[in-house]
Amino acid sequence: MRMRLLLLTVPLLLLAACGADGDDTTADDGGDSDIEVTVEDEDGAETTVRSEETEDGMSTEVETEDGTVGMDTESLPDEWPEEWPVPEEVSVANMLSLEEDGTFTIQGMLAHDGNVDDAVAYIVGLEDEGWDAVVDEEDVEVTGGPTVELEGFGWDATVDIFEAPNPGMNVTLTER
């Protein structure tokens, strides 16, 4: 919930920065499509928003004294565990990353072809790579698609699998 709240504040921060007193705001567009805006509140706490165009889309990061939230539109964040392979045929969308109090969380959508059996087979393949299922497959409730919980390599994972019209897997990874 806190991650969603922070992500909703990014546009508001950008708007506030545009109308804020020049003493409290600094902005640098770097002369290209990269943007960095820093806003200081009345208590002196700074919030910095960085946005850059990348080879794969846009990347945005919001940094406060409490932590950092990042969003990549079409690429995996650098912190994505290499032990969680993503096949080339799976597209990546709206990856969010949050670092708070030394804990790192990544959430995002991996699009698949709409076949839930293929998506479940992908998750079973992760078990073959060393991830452990926390919930037995027969105990999984289906509410629009299966939800699978995994753990391994210092991460806890929840995967919600969605069917058409917007097939995909919403993946949440939390560092332990």
C-alpha positions in Angstrom: 0.0 0.0 0.0 2.8 2.4 0.9 4.5 1.7 -2.4 1.3 2.6 -4.3 0.9 5.8 -2.3 4.5 6.8 -3.2 3.9 6.1 -6.8 0.8 8.2 -6.9 2.8 11.1 -5.4 5.3 11.2 -8.2 3.1 13.3 -10.6 2.1 15.5 -7.6 5.7 16.0 -6.7 6.6 17.0 -10.2 3.6 19.5 -10.3 4.6 20.8 -6.9 8.2 21.3 -8.0 7.0 23.3 -11.0 5.1 25.7 -8.8 7.4 25.7 -5.7 9.4 28.7 -4.5 12.8 28.7 -6.3 14.6 28.6 -3.0 13.2 25.1 -2.2 13.4 23.5 -5.6 16.2 22.6 -7.9 15.7 21.0 -11.3 18.2 19.8 -13.9 17.1 18.4 -17.3 20.7 17.6 -18.2 20.1 19.1 -21.6 18.3 16.0 -22.9 15.2 13.9 -21.9 16.6 13.1 -18.4 15.0 15.1 -15.6 16.0 15.5 -11.9 13.9 17.6 -9.5 14.6 18.1 -5.8 11.9 19.5 -3.5 12.6 20.5 0.1 9.7 20.7 2.5 9.3 23.1 5.4 11.2 20.8 7.7 14.2 20.6 5.4 13.6 17.0 4.2 14.4 16.6 0.6 12.6 14.5 -2.0 14.4 13.9 -5.3 12.6 12.6 -8.5 14.8 11.4 -11.3 13.4 10.3 -14.7 15.3 9.2 -17.7 14.6 7.7 -21.1 16.3 4.3 -21.4 16.8 1.9 -24.2 13.8 -0.1 -23.0 11.4 2.8 -22.1 11.3 5.2 -19.2 12.8 4.8 -15.7 11.7 6.9 -12.8 13.1 7.0 -9.2 11.8 8.9 -6.1 14.3 9.2 -3.3 13.4 10.4 0.3 15.2 10.0 3.6 12.8 7.0 4.3 13.8 5.1 1.2 13.6 4.9 -2.6 10.9 3.9 -5.1 11.7 3.2 -8.7 9.7 2.4 -11.8 10.8 1.0 -15.1 8.2 0.8 -17.9 9.7 -2.1 -19.9 12.8 -3.5 -18.2 13.7 -5.5 -15.1 15.3 -3.4 -12.3 19.0 -4.0 -11.6 18.0 -5.7 -8.3 15.9 -8.4 -10.0 17.4 -11.7 -8.8 19.3 -13.5 -11.5 17.9 -16.8 -10.0 14.5 -15.8 -11.4 14.9 -16.2 -15.1 12.6 -14.3 -17.4 12.4 -15.8 -20.9 12.8 -13.5 -23.9 9.2 -14.2 -25.1 7.8 -12.8 -21.8 7.4 -9.1 -21.9 8.1 -6.9 -18.9 5.7 -4.0 -17.9 5.6 -1.5 -15.1 8.3 -2.8 -12.8 8.3 -1.0 -9.4 11.1 -1.3 -6.8 11.0 0.0 -3.3 13.8 0.1 -0.7 12.6 0.9 2.8 14.4 0.3 6.1 16.9 -1.9 4.4 14.3 -4.2 2.8 14.0 -4.3 -0.9 10.7 -5.1 -2.7 10.1 -5.5 -6.5 6.7 -5.7 -8.1 5.7 -5.8 -11.7 3.9 -7.5 -14.5 5.2 -10.2 -16.7 3.0 -10.7 -19.8 2.4 -14.2 -21.1 0.4 -15.5 -24.1 -2.8 -15.9 -22.1 -2.5 -19.7 -21.5 -2.7 -20.1 -17.7 -1.3 -23.7 -18.1 1.9 -22.2 -19.7 2.2 -19.6 -16.9 1.8 -22.3 -14.2 4.4 -24.4 -16.1 6.8 -21.3 -15.9 6.3 -21.2 -12.2 6.9 -25.0 -11.8 10.1 -24.4 -13.8 11.2 -21.9 -11.2 10.8 -24.7 -8.6 13.2 -26.7 -10.8 15.7 -23.7 -10.6 15.7 -23.9 -6.8 12.7 -21.9 -5.7 10.4 -23.6 -3.1 6.6 -23.5 -3.2 5.2 -22.3 0.1 1.7 -23.4 -0.7 0.9 -26.8 -2.2 -0.6 -26.5 -5.8 -3.9 -28.2 -4.7 -4.4 -25.7 -1.9 -4.3 -22.6 -4.2 -7.5 -20.6 -4.4 -8.4 -19.5 -7.9 -9.9 -16.0 -8.1 -9.5 -14.9 -11.6 -6.3 -17.0 -11.8 -4.0 -19.0 -9.6 -1.8 -17.4 -6.9 1.5 -19.1 -6.1 3.9 -18.3 -3.2 7.5 -19.2 -3.5 10.7 -18.6 -1.5 14.3 -18.9 -2.3 17.7 -17.2 -2.7 16.9 -14.7 0.1 13.5 -13.7 -1.5 9.8 -14.3 -0.8 7.7 -14.2 -3.9 3.9 -14.0 -4.7 2.8 -14.6 -8.2 -0.8 -13.8 -9.3 -1.6 -15.2 -12.7 -4.2 -13.4 -14.8 -6.1 -14.7 -17.8 -7.4 -12.8 -20.9 -8.1 -10.1 -21.8 -4.9 -8.9 -20.1 -2.9 -12.0 -19.5 0.1 -11.8 -17.3 1.7 -12.5 -14.0 1.9 -9.9 -11.3 5.1 -10.8 -9.4 6.0 -9.4 -6.0 9.5 -10.2 -4.7 10.5 -9.1 -1.2 14.0 -9.5 0.1 14.3 -11.4 3.4 
